[in-house]
Amino acid sequence: MIPLNWYLWLSAVVFIVGVAGFLTRRNIIIMFMSIELMLNAVNISLVSFSSFLNDMRGEVLVFFVIAVAASEAAIGLGIIIALFRNRATARVDEVNEMRG
């Protein structure tokens, strides 16, 4: 069986990659992908702790995180498409305000 700290290291590395992608890239799509990486890193740690403690609460919480990530991706993709149609760009630096 793989020890718990390996899963936690994997989760930390995936989370750091997500944070680095979010902070360094200015493309909205890559920023959303980085947020998804961070949410999946949290899911890895929740499942690993749940397995280590023989408790199902962490695995149930993962389903809620997946549901939030799916809704965030759907709403975010809609905003990105509307933004790209209006401004013809997907860069955050070029879009400083959104008006309806």
N, C-alpha and C positions, 0 to 999 in steps of 0.2 A: 504494500500500500504506500502511496506517495504521501510524504509528511505534509502537515498543514502549512509550514513556512514556505514551501515551494509554491503553493497556490497563492499565498499572500505576496510573495515576490513577483509572481506573474501578474497579479492584480495591480501591484504598485507600478510595474513597468508599463503595463497597458494604460494605466491612468496618467502616468507621466508623459507618455507619447501623445495622449489626447490633450493634455494641458499644453504641451509644446506646440502641437498643431493648431490649437485654438489661438494661442498668443502670437504665433509667428506668421501664420497665413492670413491673408486678407480676402480670400474668396469665401463667399457665404456658404457655398456647398461644402467646402473643406471644413469650415467652422462647424457646420452641423454634423459632419462625419466625426469630427473630434469630440463633440458632445456625446455622440453615440458611443464612441470608444470609452469615454469616461463612465457612462452609465453601465456599459458591459463590464468594466473593471469592478464596479461596485457589485454587479451580479456575481462575478467570480468569487469575490470575497464572501458574499452572503451565502452562496452555495457551499463554499468550503467550510465556513464556520458551522453551517447547519449540519453538514455531514460529520464534522468533528464532534459536535455536541449531541448528535443523534436526535435532533429536534427539527420538526417540519416547518417551524415558523419562518425561518430564513428562506426556504424554498417557496413558501406562499408569498412572501414579500417580493420575491423575484418576479412573480407574475404581475404584480402591480407596477413594478419598475418597467417591465416590458410593455405594459399597456400605456404607461405615461410616455415612454420612448416612441411608441408607434403613433400616438396622437401628436406628439411634438414633431415627428418627422412629417406627418401629413399636413399639419398646419404650416410648418416651416416651408415645406415644398410649395404650398399654395402661395405663400408670401414671396418666395423666391421667383416663382413664375410671374406673378403680378409685377414685381420689381423689374425683372428682366424685360418684360413687355413694355413697361413705361420708360425705363432708363437705358435699355440695351446694354446693361453691364451687371455683373455679379460681384463686383468688388465693393467692399465696405467703405474704403476710403473715398470713393467717388459718390457715394450716396450718404448725404449727411442728415437728411430729414425725410420723413415719409408723411405726405399729406393726402387726405382722402378726397 
